[in-house]
Amino acid sequence: MGTEYSVSRGGHSRSVELIADRGSEVVVRADGRDIVLHLHRLPDGRTAVRSEGLGQLLARHYRERGEVVVVSGNCDFRYEVTDVREGWLQGGAGGKGGKGGHIKASMPGRVVRLTVQPGDVVPEGGVVAVLEAMKMENDVRAPAGGVVKSVAVAVGQAVETGAVLVELEAAS
């Protein structure tokens, strides 16, 4: 299995998996379909992208404020591209700015370890649980610091994406 990315634009998101990167040829899977992209770097910095069924596109791309901007002709398209696994490792949704909140599972899996209990102080980025998914153990981290108000899961429990794992309250 390749690297999975979430590509978002205009409130719409699509999962795209990078299957193979052979330099001038890239294979991606989108909507259950494998697409072979042939890439050719042009002297002016643009890239010619050709694919059967999709024709040819001349484009330039760059990163700006966390987005990938693709410029083709007189149009520019802004995309937020994130590595899905990176999102998992960051611990999913939760409180921000030290205000507490819920730390949620950002992937389905099984709880293999809990590292906190009610009353514990958790720093920003501290590991609160470990989930097993796809035969890999993934740390779930607090996106903000706080005090553990409650632990909503138990070791061995299966959880779905979005399930609340730990509730934090603001540290006083």
Summary of the structure (lengths in Angstrom):
residues: 172
radius of gyration: 20.2
end to end distance: 44.9
largest distance: 60.0
contacts: 493
relative contact order: 0.15
helix: 3%
strand: 59%
